[in-house]
C-alpha cells in the first residue's frame, strides 16, 4: 500500500526556521511531481512549492526566497526548508505526490503536519 508521511512541523518564533520532510513508501515504480501545500484556518488549501522528478521547482510568491523545496529520489523523499518564518506561514502543511505504482498513477496526500509561527 502506497502512502506518504510528513514530519518536521512544530512551533517556532517569527524569523526562525523549520524543515519538513515527506517520505513515500510502498511498491512504487516512479514518482513524478511532489509538492507541499498548506491550509490555514478558514482558508482554502494552497500550493506552497512543487518539484518535478527532474528537479524543476516552483514557489508561490509569498514564500519565494524564504522556502526551498528539494527531493531525494533514491529515498522517495521531498523536503521543505523554511527560513525567515512569519506568523502568516502558520498552517497545516500537506505533502502531495504523483505516484505510479501497481495501482496505476494516483495522487497521494499525507496526513498533514502543523506549523505554528509565534510573533
Residue pairs with C-beta under 8 A, 6 or more apart in sequence:
1 26
2 24
2 25
2 26
2 27
2 28
2 99
2 101
2 103
2 106
2 108
3 24
3 25
3 26
3 108
3 110
4 22
4 23
4 24
4 25
4 95
4 96
4 97
4 108
4 109
4 110
5 22
5 23
5 25
5 95
5 110
5 111
6 20
6 21
6 22
6 93
6 94
6 95
6 110
6 111
6 112
6 113
7 20
7 21
7 22
7 23
7 113
8 18
8 19
8 20
8 21
8 113
9 18
9 20
9 93
9 113
9 114
9 115
10 18
10 114
10 115
10 116
11 116
11 117
11 118
12 18
12 85
12 116
12 117
12 118
13 117
13 118
13 119
14 85
14 86
14 87
14 117
14 118
14 119
15 84
15 85
16 85
16 117
17 81
17 82
17 83
17 84
17 85
18 82
18 85
18 115
19 79
19 80
19 81
19 82
20 36
20 79
20 80
20 82
20 93
20 95
20 113
20 115
21 77
21 78
21 79
22 34
22 36
22 77
22 78
22 79
22 95
22 97
22 110
23 75
23 76
23 77
24 31
24 76
24 77
24 97
24 99
24 108
25 76
26 101
27 101
27 102
28 76
28 99
28 100
28 101
29 100
29 101
29 102
30 53
30 99
30 100
31 53
31 73
31 76
31 97
31 98
31 99
31 100
32 52
32 53
32 97
32 98
32 99
32 100
32 105
33 50
33 51
33 52
33 53
33 97
33 98
34 50
34 51
34 71
34 78
34 95
34 96
34 97
34 98
35 47
35 48
35 49
35 50
35 51
35 69
35 78
35 95
35 96
35 97
36 47
36 48
36 49
36 50
36 69
36 78
36 80
36 93
36 94
36 95
36 96
37 45
37 46
37 47
37 48
37 93
37 94
37 95
37 96
38 45
38 46
38 48
38 89
38 91
38 92
38 93
38 94
38 115
39 45
39 46
39 91
39 92
39 94
39 112
40 88
40 90
40 91
40 92
43 91
45 94
46 60
47 60
48 59
48 60
48 63
48 67
48 80
48 93
49 57
49 58
49 59
49 60
49 63
49 67
49 69
49 80
50 57
50 58
50 69
51 57
51 58
51 69
51 70
51 71
51 78
53 73
55 71
57 69
59 67
59 69
62 88
63 82
63 89
66 82
66 83
66 84
66 85
67 80
67 81
67 82
67 83
68 80
68 81
68 83
69 78
69 79
69 80
69 81
70 78
70 79
70 81
71 77
71 78
71 79
72 79
78 95
78 97
80 93
82 89
82 115
85 115
85 117
86 117
87 117
87 118
87 119
88 117
89 115
89 117
90 115
90 116
90 117
91 115
92 112
92 113
92 114
92 115
93 112
93 113
93 114
93 115
94 109
94 110
94 112
95 109
95 110
96 107
96 108
96 109
96 110
97 107
97 108
98 105
98 106
98 107
99 105
99 106
99 107
99 108
